[in-house]
Amino acid sequence: MTENPIHVRVARHEKDDANTVISLRRSVGWSANTVGDQFRRLAEGQRTIFIAEYYGYPVGTATLEWVGTDDPPMDSPRVAHISNLVVRPAHQRKGIGRALVGAGEQAARSRSYSLVTIGVDQPNRYARRLYERWGYQWLKDAHQPWGVVHVLSRRLPLPVDMRL
């Protein structure tokens, strides 16, 4: 059996982790202006930030936003949203994005969230097709200052210990 070189860990509220996320965002040409807010919300329990490492080198990150309330109405799903998914260009197409999304889904499922959403900018057809292959379906379009974002969703199966 071969070793899996991809390791996804939950970021801590530390300067080194914030600097890692800044570096990852800049590697794909994104602004790092919101990283401070992300880590503030991490400290407040509103988000979870994942960092993917490939042979110990940080190569990707994603944020899981805890959108749904802890006590939703009976007919309302608890919703978590994956955002800020970034993989260094030299490390794309190695399963790192899938590992980050999978870690987010697992975290949401462990907290009994039943729905995960993910956004993709309208021009990024490749990412949308990829998310659809992973079981995500179009939910709605959101208009942001930078353009249209397609929001896709995926229902999560209940954890084994919660099934009847």
VMD Tcl script that builds the backbone (N, CA, C; Angstrom):
set m [mol new atoms 492]
animate dup $m
set s [atomselect $m all]
$s set {name element resname resid chain x y z} {
  {N N MET 1 A 0.852 -1.174 0.000}
  {CA C MET 1 A 0.000 0.000 0.000}
  {C C MET 1 A 0.900 1.242 0.000}
  {N N THR 2 A 0.550 2.235 -0.838}
  {CA C THR 2 A 1.360 3.443 -0.930}
  {C C THR 2 A 0.848 4.503 0.037}
  {N N GLU 3 A 1.761 5.332 0.460}
  {CA C GLU 3 A 1.422 6.426 1.379}
  {C C GLU 3 A 0.682 7.516 0.620}
  {N N ASN 4 A -0.370 8.079 1.233}
  {CA C ASN 4 A -1.073 9.208 0.631}
  {C C ASN 4 A -0.319 10.475 1.011}
  {N N PRO 5 A 0.247 11.200 0.029}
  {CA C PRO 5 A 1.042 12.385 0.352}
  {C C PRO 5 A 0.196 13.594 0.747}
  {N N ILE 6 A -1.130 13.513 0.601}
  {CA C ILE 6 A -2.001 14.646 0.907}
  {C C ILE 6 A -2.481 14.529 2.348}
  {N N HIS 7 A -2.246 15.561 3.113}
  {CA C HIS 7 A -2.701 15.626 4.497}
  {C C HIS 7 A -3.468 16.943 4.654}
  {N N VAL 8 A -4.697 16.872 5.150}
  {CA C VAL 8 A -5.487 18.078 5.388}
  {C C VAL 8 A -5.595 18.263 6.890}
  {N N ARG 9 A -5.238 19.438 7.350}
  {CA C ARG 9 A -5.340 19.735 8.771}
  {C C ARG 9 A -6.192 20.981 8.971}
  {N N VAL 10 A -6.745 21.086 10.156}
  {CA C VAL 10 A -7.522 22.268 10.512}
  {C C VAL 10 A -6.532 23.328 10.977}
  {N N ALA 11 A -6.669 24.514 10.415}
  {CA C ALA 11 A -5.789 25.619 10.808}
  {C C ALA 11 A -6.112 26.057 12.225}
  {N N ARG 12 A -5.090 26.500 12.902}
  {CA C ARG 12 A -5.266 27.061 14.236}
  {C C ARG 12 A -5.324 28.579 14.093}
  {N N HIS 13 A -5.630 29.239 15.160}
  {CA C HIS 13 A -5.666 30.703 15.122}
  {C C HIS 13 A -4.270 31.215 15.450}
  {N N GLU 14 A -3.350 30.962 14.529}
  {CA C GLU 14 A -1.967 31.351 14.729}
  {C C GLU 14 A -1.482 32.153 13.534}
  {N N LYS 15 A -0.516 33.007 13.786}
  {CA C LYS 15 A 0.027 33.857 12.729}
  {C C LYS 15 A 0.615 33.029 11.584}
  {N N ASP 16 A 1.302 31.928 11.910}
  {CA C ASP 16 A 1.883 31.091 10.854}
  {C C ASP 16 A 0.816 30.558 9.908}
  {N N ASP 17 A -0.325 30.150 10.468}
  {CA C ASP 17 A -1.403 29.644 9.618}
  {C C ASP 17 A -2.000 30.762 8.769}
  {N N ALA 18 A -2.158 31.939 9.343}
  {CA C ALA 18 A -2.676 33.081 8.576}
  {C C ALA 18 A -1.714 33.418 7.439}
  {N N ASN 19 A -0.415 33.409 7.727}
  {CA C ASN 19 A 0.571 33.686 6.673}
  {C C ASN 19 A 0.540 32.623 5.582}
  {N N THR 20 A 0.289 31.373 5.959}
  {CA C THR 20 A 0.174 30.290 4.971}
  {C C THR 20 A -1.016 30.535 4.057}
  {N N VAL 21 A -2.156 30.897 4.625}
  {CA C VAL 21 A -3.352 31.162 3.827}
  {C C VAL 21 A -3.115 32.368 2.915}
  {N N ILE 22 A -2.460 33.395 3.418}
  {CA C ILE 22 A -2.132 34.568 2.592}
  {C C ILE 22 A -1.277 34.139 1.407}
  {N N SER 23 A -0.255 33.339 1.647}
  {CA C SER 23 A 0.635 32.879 0.582}
  {C C SER 23 A -0.124 32.041 -0.450}
  {N N LEU 24 A -0.991 31.174 0.019}
  {CA C LEU 24 A -1.770 30.331 -0.898}
  {C C LEU 24 A -2.695 31.173 -1.767}
  {N N ARG 25 A -3.385 32.120 -1.169}
  {CA C ARG 25 A -4.291 32.985 -1.943}
  {C C ARG 25 A -3.511 33.775 -2.983}
  {N N ARG 26 A -2.374 34.312 -2.596}
  {CA C ARG 26 A -1.575 35.097 -3.542}
  {C C ARG 26 A -1.016 34.229 -4.669}
  {N N SER 27 A -0.806 32.941 -4.411}
  {CA C SER 27 A -0.248 32.058 -5.437}
  {C C SER 27 A -1.177 31.890 -6.631}
  {N N VAL 28 A -2.474 32.169 -6.435}
  {CA C VAL 28 A -3.434 32.076 -7.547}
  {C C VAL 28 A -3.938 33.454 -7.971}
  {N N GLY 29 A -3.282 34.504 -7.470}
  {CA C GLY 29 A -3.639 35.858 -7.870}
  {C C GLY 29 A -4.796 36.473 -7.110}
  {N N TRP 30 A -5.201 35.863 -6.010}
  {CA C TRP 30 A -6.298 36.402 -5.210}
  {C C TRP 30 A -5.771 37.405 -4.197}
  {N N SER 31 A -6.629 38.293 -3.790}
  {CA C SER 31 A -6.316 39.234 -2.713}
  {C C SER 31 A -6.267 38.472 -1.391}
  {N N ALA 32 A -5.478 38.971 -0.487}
  {CA C ALA 32 A -5.409 38.382 0.850}
  {C C ALA 32 A -6.057 39.305 1.880}
  {N N ASN 33 A -6.801 40.290 1.412}
  {CA C ASN 33 A -7.389 41.297 2.304}
  {C C ASN 33 A -8.352 40.729 3.335}
  {N N THR 34 A -8.997 39.600 3.040}
  {CA C THR 34 A -10.011 39.067 3.950}
  {C C THR 34 A -9.477 38.018 4.921}
  {N N VAL 35 A -8.200 37.695 4.835}
  {CA C VAL 35 A -7.657 36.619 5.670}
  {C C VAL 35 A -7.756 36.959 7.159}
  {N N GLY 36 A -7.479 38.187 7.531}
  {CA C GLY 36 A -7.608 38.586 8.933}
  {C C GLY 36 A -9.016 38.351 9.463}
  {N N ASP 37 A -10.025 38.715 8.654}
  {CA C ASP 37 A -11.417 38.494 9.041}
  {C C ASP 37 A -11.721 37.003 9.136}
  {N N GLN 38 A -11.181 36.215 8.208}
  {CA C GLN 38 A -11.400 34.763 8.255}
  {C C GLN 38 A -10.893 34.188 9.578}
  {N N PHE 39 A -9.697 34.600 9.989}
  {CA C PHE 39 A -9.137 34.061 11.221}
  {C C PHE 39 A -9.844 34.613 12.460}
  {N N ARG 40 A -10.363 35.817 12.387}
  {CA C ARG 40 A -11.177 36.337 13.497}
  {C C ARG 40 A -12.428 35.480 13.643}
  {N N ARG 41 A -13.065 35.176 12.521}
  {CA C ARG 41 A -14.279 34.347 12.562}
  {C C ARG 41 A -13.958 32.900 12.950}
  {N N LEU 42 A -12.763 32.445 12.608}
  {CA C LEU 42 A -12.317 31.132 13.062}
  {C C LEU 42 A -12.260 31.118 14.589}
  {N N ALA 43 A -11.663 32.148 15.171}
  {CA C ALA 43 A -11.555 32.242 16.633}
  {C C ALA 43 A -12.926 32.328 17.294}
  {N N GLU 44 A -13.901 32.909 16.585}
  {CA C GLU 44 A -15.259 33.032 17.127}
  {C C GLU 44 A -16.101 31.779 16.897}
  {N N GLY 45 A -15.549 30.779 16.209}
  {CA C GLY 45 A -16.279 29.545 15.951}
  {C C GLY 45 A -17.227 29.604 14.772}
  {N N GLN 46 A -17.149 30.662 13.955}
  {CA C GLN 46 A -18.043 30.809 12.819}
  {C C GLN 46 A -17.515 30.129 11.556}
  {N N ARG 47 A -16.239 29.770 11.567}
  {CA C ARG 47 A -15.620 29.154 10.393}
  {C C ARG 47 A -14.608 28.122 10.841}
  {N N THR 48 A -14.311 27.227 9.929}
  {CA C THR 48 A -13.207 26.296 10.081}
  {C C THR 48 A -12.354 26.458 8.837}
  {N N ILE 49 A -11.050 26.555 9.029}
  {CA C ILE 49 A -10.144 26.727 7.898}
  {C C ILE 49 A -9.285 25.475 7.795}
  {N N PHE 50 A -9.214 24.938 6.592}
  {CA C PHE 50 A -8.420 23.745 6.322}
  {C C PHE 50 A -7.203 24.124 5.494}
  {N N ILE 51 A -6.099 23.472 5.768}
  {CA C ILE 51 A -4.880 23.657 4.983}
  {C C ILE 51 A -4.430 22.280 4.504}
  {N N ALA 52 A -4.270 22.137 3.195}
  {CA C ALA 52 A -3.799 20.875 2.621}
  {C C ALA 52 A -2.292 20.942 2.461}
  {N N GLU 53 A -1.656 19.858 2.859}
  {CA C GLU 53 A -0.213 19.753 2.700}
  {C C GLU 53 A 0.090 18.559 1.809}
  {N N TYR 54 A 1.037 18.749 0.930}
  {CA C TYR 54 A 1.467 17.700 0.008}
  {C C TYR 54 A 2.928 17.428 0.331}
  {N N TYR 55 A 3.184 16.252 0.870}
  {CA C TYR 55 A 4.522 15.924 1.373}
  {C C TYR 55 A 5.008 16.996 2.352}
  {N N GLY 56 A 4.096 17.489 3.194}
  {CA C GLY 56 A 4.433 18.452 4.230}
  {C C GLY 56 A 4.479 19.909 3.798}
  {N N TYR 57 A 4.293 20.182 2.516}
  {CA C TYR 57 A 4.350 21.549 1.982}
  {C C TYR 57 A 2.925 22.068 1.797}
  {N N PRO 58 A 2.564 23.251 2.333}
  {CA C PRO 58 A 1.197 23.759 2.176}
  {C C PRO 58 A 0.888 24.098 0.714}
  {N N VAL 59 A -0.136 23.441 0.185}
  {CA C VAL 59 A -0.461 23.608 -1.233}
  {C C VAL 59 A -1.906 24.021 -1.489}
  {N N GLY 60 A -2.744 24.039 -0.452}
  {CA C GLY 60 A -4.135 24.415 -0.673}
  {C C GLY 60 A -4.831 24.781 0.611}
  {N N THR 61 A -5.945 25.475 0.457}
  {CA C THR 61 A -6.742 25.870 1.622}
  {C C THR 61 A -8.207 25.998 1.218}
  {N N ALA 62 A -9.064 25.852 2.184}
  {CA C ALA 62 A -10.501 26.070 1.995}
  {C C ALA 62 A -11.085 26.490 3.335}
  {N N THR 63 A -12.170 27.223 3.275}
  {CA C THR 63 A -12.858 27.686 4.475}
  {C C THR 63 A -14.243 27.065 4.506}
  {N N LEU 64 A -14.661 26.610 5.666}
  {CA C LEU 64 A -16.016 26.108 5.861}
  {C C LEU 64 A -16.726 27.093 6.769}
  {N N GLU 65 A -17.754 27.729 6.220}
  {CA C GLU 65 A -18.539 28.698 6.975}
  {C C GLU 65 A -19.750 27.981 7.558}
  {N N TRP 66 A -19.947 28.150 8.855}
  {CA C TRP 66 A -21.085 27.530 9.536}
  {C C TRP 66 A -22.283 28.467 9.397}
  {N N VAL 67 A -23.016 28.322 8.285}
  {CA C VAL 67 A -24.106 29.223 7.933}
  {C C VAL 67 A -25.356 28.923 8.723}
  {N N GLY 68 A -25.735 27.657 8.797}
  {CA C GLY 68 A -26.971 27.273 9.470}
  {C C GLY 68 A -26.878 27.509 10.964}
  {N N THR 69 A -27.995 27.776 11.573}
  {CA C THR 69 A -28.006 27.971 13.020}
  {C C THR 69 A -27.886 26.624 13.719}
  {N N ASP 70 A -27.557 26.655 14.987}
  {CA C ASP 70 A -27.464 25.410 15.742}
  {C C ASP 70 A -28.835 24.822 16.062}
  {N N ASP 71 A -29.898 25.619 15.913}
  {CA C ASP 71 A -31.243 25.146 16.218}
  {C C ASP 71 A -32.193 25.573 15.089}
  {N N PRO 72 A -32.066 24.936 13.897}
  {CA C PRO 72 A -32.910 25.352 12.777}
  {C C PRO 72 A -34.343 24.851 12.947}
  {N N PRO 73 A -35.288 25.466 12.223}
  {CA C PRO 73 A -36.655 24.936 12.232}
  {C C PRO 73 A -36.646 23.481 11.748}
  {N N MET 74 A -37.646 22.732 12.110}
  {CA C MET 74 A -37.700 21.301 11.796}
  {C C MET 74 A -37.503 21.001 10.307}
  {N N ASP 75 A -38.048 21.842 9.432}
  {CA C ASP 75 A -37.987 21.547 8.004}
  {C C ASP 75 A -36.833 22.276 7.306}
  {N N SER 76 A -35.939 22.890 8.060}
  {CA C SER 76 A -34.849 23.653 7.474}
  {C C SER 76 A -33.528 22.922 7.687}
  {N N PRO 77 A -32.763 22.718 6.618}
  {CA C PRO 77 A -31.484 22.039 6.787}
  {C C PRO 77 A -30.446 22.955 7.430}
  {N N ARG 78 A -29.521 22.356 8.131}
  {CA C ARG 78 A -28.366 23.098 8.623}
  {C C ARG 78 A -27.396 23.162 7.453}
  {N N VAL 79 A -26.980 24.369 7.099}
  {CA C VAL 79 A -26.185 24.580 5.890}
  {C C VAL 79 A -24.784 25.051 6.254}
  {N N ALA 80 A -23.795 24.406 5.659}
  {CA C ALA 80 A -22.407 24.852 5.755}
  {C C ALA 80 A -21.976 25.241 4.345}
  {N N HIS 81 A -21.112 26.240 4.235}
  {CA C HIS 81 A -20.698 26.728 2.927}
  {C C HIS 81 A -19.176 26.671 2.786}
  {N N ILE 82 A -18.713 26.018 1.737}
  {CA C ILE 82 A -17.284 25.952 1.442}
  {C C ILE 82 A -16.931 27.155 0.579}
  {N N SER 83 A -15.911 27.893 1.016}
  {CA C SER 83 A -15.482 29.067 0.259}
  {C C SER 83 A -13.963 29.132 0.244}
  {N N ASN 84 A -13.461 30.058 -0.540}
  {CA C ASN 84 A -12.023 30.330 -0.584}
  {C C ASN 84 A -11.191 29.086 -0.862}
  {N N LEU 85 A -11.679 28.215 -1.739}
  {CA C LEU 85 A -10.943 27.009 -2.114}
  {C C LEU 85 A -9.818 27.396 -3.065}
  {N N VAL 86 A -8.592 27.149 -2.642}
  {CA C VAL 86 A -7.397 27.529 -3.398}
  {C C VAL 86 A -6.418 26.360 -3.402}
  {N N VAL 87 A -5.890 26.042 -4.576}
  {CA C VAL 87 A -4.800 25.071 -4.692}
  {C C VAL 87 A -3.721 25.712 -5.549}
  {N N ARG 88 A -2.483 25.672 -5.054}
  {CA C ARG 88 A -1.376 26.238 -5.831}
  {C C ARG 88 A -1.396 25.647 -7.240}
  {N N PRO 89 A -1.208 26.486 -8.268}
  {CA C PRO 89 A -1.278 26.005 -9.651}
  {C C PRO 89 A -0.390 24.789 -9.930}
  {N N ALA 90 A 0.794 24.743 -9.402}
  {CA C ALA 90 A 1.698 23.622 -9.666}
  {C C ALA 90 A 1.221 22.313 -9.022}
  {N N HIS 91 A 0.239 22.398 -8.128}
  {CA C HIS 91 A -0.237 21.209 -7.420}
  {C C HIS 91 A -1.688 20.854 -7.744}
  {N N GLN 92 A -2.250 21.519 -8.744}
  {CA C GLN 92 A -3.625 21.210 -9.126}
  {C C GLN 92 A -3.674 19.866 -9.860}
  {N N ARG 93 A -4.847 19.278 -9.840}
  {CA C ARG 93 A -5.119 17.995 -10.493}
  {C C ARG 93 A -4.380 16.826 -9.838}
  {N N LYS 94 A -4.215 16.936 -8.517}
  {CA C LYS 94 A -3.586 15.863 -7.741}
  {C C LYS 94 A -4.518 15.371 -6.631}
  {N N GLY 95 A -5.772 15.816 -6.641}
  {CA C GLY 95 A -6.727 15.406 -5.619}
  {C C GLY 95 A -6.740 16.293 -4.387}
  {N N ILE 96 A -6.008 17.395 -4.435}
  {CA C ILE 96 A -5.918 18.265 -3.261}
  {C C ILE 96 A -7.225 19.020 -3.034}
  {N N GLY 97 A -7.811 19.559 -4.098}
  {CA C GLY 97 A -9.104 20.236 -3.962}
  {C C GLY 97 A -10.161 19.287 -3.440}
  {N N ARG 98 A -10.167 18.061 -3.957}
  {CA C ARG 98 A -11.147 17.067 -3.508}
  {C C ARG 98 A -10.931 16.730 -2.040}
  {N N ALA 99 A -9.673 16.645 -1.620}
  {CA C ALA 99 A -9.387 16.359 -0.215}
  {C C ALA 99 A -9.883 17.484 0.687}
  {N N LEU 100 A -9.710 18.739 0.246}
  {CA C LEU 100 A -10.182 19.878 1.032}
  {C C LEU 100 A -11.711 19.890 1.117}
  {N N VAL 101 A -12.375 19.669 -0.008}
  {CA C VAL 101 A -13.844 19.632 0.000}
  {C C VAL 101 A -14.327 18.463 0.857}
  {N N GLY 102 A -13.666 17.313 0.731}
  {CA C GLY 102 A -14.028 16.152 1.540}
  {C C GLY 102 A -13.873 16.412 3.031}
  {N N ALA 103 A -12.811 17.129 3.403}
  {CA C ALA 103 A -12.611 17.472 4.816}
  {C C ALA 103 A -13.724 18.396 5.305}
  {N N GLY 104 A -14.124 19.344 4.467}
  {CA C GLY 104 A -15.227 20.226 4.822}
  {C C GLY 104 A -16.536 19.474 4.964}
  {N N GLU 105 A -16.797 18.559 4.039}
  {CA C GLU 105 A -18.017 17.758 4.113}
  {C C GLU 105 A -18.032 16.902 5.373}
  {N N GLN 106 A -16.891 16.291 5.687}
  {CA C GLN 106 A -16.803 15.448 6.880}
  {C C GLN 106 A -17.030 16.272 8.151}
  {N N ALA 107 A -16.447 17.464 8.201}
  {CA C ALA 107 A -16.643 18.331 9.365}
  {C C ALA 107 A -18.115 18.715 9.505}
  {N N ALA 108 A -18.758 19.040 8.385}
  {CA C ALA 108 A -20.183 19.403 8.428}
  {C C ALA 108 A -21.028 18.206 8.865}
  {N N ARG 109 A -20.745 17.040 8.313}
  {CA C ARG 109 A -21.497 15.829 8.661}
  {C C ARG 109 A -21.319 15.507 10.153}
  {N N SER 110 A -20.119 15.699 10.687}
  {CA C SER 110 A -19.881 15.382 12.105}
  {C C SER 110 A -20.662 16.307 13.036}
  {N N ARG 111 A -21.067 17.475 12.526}
  {CA C ARG 111 A -21.874 18.408 13.324}
  {C C ARG 111 A -23.352 18.344 12.926}
  {N N SER 112 A -23.717 17.290 12.211}
  {CA C SER 112 A -25.100 17.019 11.794}
  {C C SER 112 A -25.659 18.051 10.823}
  {N N TYR 113 A -24.802 18.660 10.033}
  {CA C TYR 113 A -25.276 19.532 8.968}
  {C C TYR 113 A -25.730 18.644 7.823}
  {N N SER 114 A -26.826 19.005 7.187}
  {CA C SER 114 A -27.382 18.146 6.147}
  {C C SER 114 A -27.153 18.671 4.737}
  {N N LEU 115 A -26.628 19.877 4.602}
  {CA C LEU 115 A -26.431 20.461 3.282}
  {C C LEU 115 A -25.130 21.251 3.270}
  {N N VAL 116 A -24.360 21.072 2.201}
  {CA C VAL 116 A -23.143 21.855 1.997}
  {C C VAL 116 A -23.290 22.577 0.669}
  {N N THR 117 A -22.925 23.853 0.657}
  {CA C THR 117 A -22.930 24.605 -0.596}
  {C C THR 117 A -21.495 25.016 -0.924}
  {N N ILE 118 A -21.292 25.302 -2.193}
  {CA C ILE 118 A -19.993 25.777 -2.662}
  {C C ILE 118 A -20.249 26.758 -3.791}
  {N N GLY 119 A -19.487 27.818 -3.841}
  {CA C GLY 119 A -19.666 28.818 -4.889}
  {C C GLY 119 A -18.540 28.747 -5.899}
  {N N VAL 120 A -18.869 29.081 -7.127}
  {CA C VAL 120 A -17.868 29.118 -8.184}
  {C C VAL 120 A -18.183 30.303 -9.092}
  {N N ASP 121 A -17.170 31.110 -9.371}
  {CA C ASP 121 A -17.364 32.252 -10.254}
  {C C ASP 121 A -17.824 31.781 -11.624}
  {N N GLN 122 A -18.757 32.511 -12.219}
  {CA C GLN 122 A -19.377 32.119 -13.476}
  {C C GLN 122 A -18.376 31.735 -14.575}
  {N N PRO 123 A -17.274 32.464 -14.762}
  {CA C PRO 123 A -16.360 32.080 -15.842}
  {C C PRO 123 A -15.602 30.770 -15.598}
  {N N ASN 124 A -15.593 30.262 -14.371}
  {CA C ASN 124 A -14.799 29.077 -14.045}
  {C C ASN 124 A -15.595 27.799 -14.330}
  {N N ARG 125 A -15.750 27.489 -15.600}
  {CA C ARG 125 A -16.539 26.312 -16.016}
  {C C ARG 125 A -15.883 25.012 -15.567}
  {N N TYR 126 A -14.556 24.986 -15.575}
  {CA C TYR 126 A -13.848 23.769 -15.169}
  {C C TYR 126 A -14.228 23.386 -13.738}
  {N N ALA 127 A -14.159 24.351 -12.806}
  {CA C ALA 127 A -14.471 24.065 -11.408}
  {C C ALA 127 A -15.933 23.654 -11.252}
  {N N ARG 128 A -16.821 24.315 -11.967}
  {CA C ARG 128 A -18.234 23.939 -11.848}
  {C C ARG 128 A -18.448 22.490 -12.283}
  {N N ARG 129 A -17.872 22.100 -13.407}
  {CA C ARG 129 A -18.011 20.707 -13.873}
  {C C ARG 129 A -17.413 19.732 -12.853}
  {N N LEU 130 A -16.297 20.120 -12.270}
  {CA C LEU 130 A -15.656 19.282 -11.262}
  {C C LEU 130 A -16.582 19.093 -10.059}
  {N N TYR 131 A -17.134 20.176 -9.550}
  {CA C TYR 131 A -18.039 20.084 -8.395}
  {C C TYR 131 A -19.272 19.249 -8.737}
  {N N GLU 132 A -19.768 19.386 -9.951}
  {CA C GLU 132 A -20.926 18.591 -10.362}
  {C C GLU 132 A -20.573 17.105 -10.401}
  {N N ARG 133 A -19.360 16.763 -10.827}
  {CA C ARG 133 A -18.926 15.357 -10.804}
  {C C ARG 133 A -18.858 14.840 -9.367}
  {N N TRP 134 A -18.597 15.730 -8.408}
  {CA C TRP 134 A -18.532 15.348 -6.999}
  {C C TRP 134 A -19.914 15.292 -6.353}
  {N N GLY 135 A -20.976 15.512 -7.139}
  {CA C GLY 135 A -22.336 15.394 -6.620}
  {C C GLY 135 A -23.023 16.698 -6.271}
  {N N TYR 136 A -22.413 17.832 -6.576}
  {CA C TYR 136 A -23.035 19.128 -6.314}
  {C C TYR 136 A -23.954 19.494 -7.468}
  {N N GLN 137 A -25.064 20.143 -7.148}
  {CA C GLN 137 A -26.036 20.573 -8.148}
  {C C GLN 137 A -26.317 22.063 -7.989}
  {N N TRP 138 A -26.635 22.711 -9.114}
  {CA C TRP 138 A -26.915 24.143 -9.102}
  {C C TRP 138 A -28.060 24.426 -8.142}
  {N N LEU 139 A -27.885 25.433 -7.305}
  {CA C LEU 139 A -28.907 25.859 -6.359}
  {C C LEU 139 A -29.432 27.241 -6.722}
  {N N LYS 140 A -28.502 28.183 -6.985}
  {CA C LYS 140 A -28.893 29.546 -7.314}
  {C C LYS 140 A -27.678 30.303 -7.817}
  {N N ASP 141 A -27.930 31.478 -8.362}
  {CA C ASP 141 A -26.854 32.398 -8.721}
  {C C ASP 141 A -26.863 33.544 -7.719}
  {N N ALA 142 A -25.677 33.926 -7.299}
  {CA C ALA 142 A -25.524 35.050 -6.372}
  {C C ALA 142 A -24.751 36.147 -7.092}
  {N N HIS 143 A -25.228 37.356 -6.996}
  {CA C HIS 143 A -24.564 38.490 -7.649}
  {C C HIS 143 A -23.644 39.161 -6.634}
  {N N GLN 144 A -22.364 39.120 -6.921}
  {CA C GLN 144 A -21.342 39.695 -6.064}
  {C C GLN 144 A -20.718 40.896 -6.767}
  {N N PRO 145 A -19.983 41.737 -6.051}
  {CA C PRO 145 A -19.351 42.895 -6.699}
  {C C PRO 145 A -18.440 42.514 -7.861}
  {N N TRP 146 A -17.849 41.329 -7.827}
  {CA C TRP 146 A -16.930 40.911 -8.892}
  {C C TRP 146 A -17.615 40.125 -9.999}
  {N N GLY 147 A -18.909 39.814 -9.851}
  {CA C GLY 147 A -19.631 39.098 -10.894}
  {C C GLY 147 A -20.581 38.061 -10.324}
  {N N VAL 148 A -21.081 37.215 -11.206}
  {CA C VAL 148 A -22.041 36.175 -10.821}
  {C C VAL 148 A -21.289 34.969 -10.257}
  {N N VAL 149 A -21.806 34.464 -9.160}
  {CA C VAL 149 A -21.274 33.253 -8.545}
  {C C VAL 149 A -22.373 32.199 -8.602}
  {N N HIS 150 A -22.047 31.039 -9.190}
  {CA C HIS 150 A -22.974 29.915 -9.167}
  {C C HIS 150 A -22.824 29.230 -7.809}
  {N N VAL 151 A -23.932 29.057 -7.109}
  {CA C VAL 151 A -23.921 28.359 -5.834}
  {C C VAL 151 A -24.487 26.969 -6.083}
  {N N LEU 152 A -23.685 25.981 -5.760}
  {CA C LEU 152 A -24.086 24.587 -5.921}
  {C C LEU 152 A -24.232 23.971 -4.539}
  {N N SER 153 A -25.047 22.929 -4.427}
  {CA C SER 153 A -25.260 22.309 -3.117}
  {C C SER 153 A -25.197 20.797 -3.232}
  {N N ARG 154 A -24.960 20.181 -2.092}
  {CA C ARG 154 A -24.932 18.725 -2.002}
  {C C ARG 154 A -25.500 18.320 -0.655}
  {N N ARG 155 A -26.471 17.430 -0.695}
  {CA C ARG 155 A -27.028 16.885 0.545}
  {C C ARG 155 A -26.029 15.883 1.107}
  {N N LEU 156 A -25.865 15.915 2.406}
  {CA C LEU 156 A -24.939 15.000 3.062}
  {C C LEU 156 A -25.715 13.855 3.695}
  {N N PRO 157 A -25.192 12.649 3.600}
  {CA C PRO 157 A -25.846 11.544 4.317}
  {C C PRO 157 A -25.647 11.746 5.811}
  {N N LEU 158 A -26.597 11.271 6.581}
  {CA C LEU 158 A -26.465 11.340 8.036}
  {C C LEU 158 A -25.311 10.480 8.491}
  {N N PRO 159 A -24.659 10.853 9.581}
  {CA C PRO 159 A -23.623 9.974 10.128}
  {C C PRO 159 A -24.237 8.623 10.479}
  {N N VAL 160 A -23.448 7.578 10.390}
  {CA C VAL 160 A -23.938 6.211 10.620}
  {C C VAL 160 A -24.665 6.093 11.943}
  {N N ASP 161 A -24.160 6.717 12.996}
  {CA C ASP 161 A -24.778 6.573 14.320}
  {C C ASP 161 A -26.094 7.338 14.451}
  {N N MET 162 A -26.474 8.136 13.424}
  {CA C MET 162 A -27.730 8.892 13.502}
  {C C MET 162 A -28.812 8.291 12.613}
  {N N ARG 163 A -28.476 7.289 11.814}
  {CA C ARG 163 A -29.486 6.664 10.935}
  {C C ARG 163 A -30.373 5.745 11.744}
  {N N LEU 164 A -31.639 5.680 11.292}
  {CA C LEU 164 A -32.604 4.794 11.998}
  {C C LEU 164 A -32.438 3.372 11.565}
}
mol reanalyze $m
mol bondsrecalc $m
mol representation Tube
mol addrep $m
